[in-house]
Amino acid sequence: GSNGFTITGKVSGLDRDINGVIKSYSYNDNTVNVTQKLLITIKDTTGGVVKSLSLDITSNIDNVPEGSIYIDTNGNWTLAASKLASLGLTDGQSYTVTAAATDLAGNTSTGTNQGSKSFSVDLTPPSVTVTINPNKDAVTIVFTEVPTKADGTVMSADEVKAILQLENVDLVGNISSNDGGKTWTSAISAQSEGTMKVTVPNGSYYDAAGNPGTVGDTSTTNIGQ
C-alpha cells in the first residue's frame, strides 16, 4: 500500500511547530494504529543526519506518551516547538526535515511517499530602540525585525500602539511606518512638566521565528508644555 506525507505550514525557526499531513496513514485498515511509527530525520546542508526521531503514532489526543506523536483522523500531526527546541540545533544554520512512516510489518515509505521541507534555525531575540527627539514632540521606535504577534502574524499599527507603555506622555494621532513595519513614528504631547518615558515591554512582540523581543525604552525631561 501507499503511505506518505506532505509537510505543510511555516517552518522558520525553533519556536514554530512543524506541521504535517499523512496522505495515507494506514497500509491495510485505513485507521491510525499506535504501533505504527512516524520517522523524522533532520539533515544539515551537507546532507549529514543531525537528528533522527522514531515516534509511535497514537490517535488518543488525551494520552500521548513520551516518544509518541498524536495524529488525528484526517492524518494531521504536529512536531511541537518544545520538541524542536530540545534537539540542540545550531542558531543561524539551515536544515531539511524529512518525514516518513513504517507500517506494522516494518515497511518504510520512500520516494514520493515521503515529504520534506527546509527550515532555518533562528534563536536570536529581536530588539527595539526607542528615541524621543530633541524637540520632545515625536517618538521613533525602531525594531531590528518586523514585529509579529505570538501566532506569527505581523503587528498592525494599532497593535504596535497597544503594547507601548507611556509615562507622562500621550501619542498624538496615528502611529505610522514607512518601511514595512520596522520603524514607527508618532507625534507626542507631554501631560505635565517632568520626565516623559516610552517603553516597549520585554516579550510584548516577536520575530518571524517566534523569538520574544527584548525591552526597549527612552525617557526625557519635559520642562514646559
Buried (B, 14 or more C-beta within 10 A) or exposed (E): EEBBBBBEEBBBBBBBBBBBBBBBBBBEEEEBBEEBBBBBBBBBEEEEEBBEBEBBBBEEEEEBEEEBBBBBEEBBBBBEBEBBBEBEBEEEEEBBBBBBBBBEEEEEBEEEBBBBBEBBBBBBBBBBBBBBEEEBEBBBBBBBBBBBBEEBEEBEBEBBBEBBEBEBBEBEEEBEBEEEBBBBBBEBEBEEEEEBBBBBBBEBBBBBBBBBBBBBBBBBEBEEE
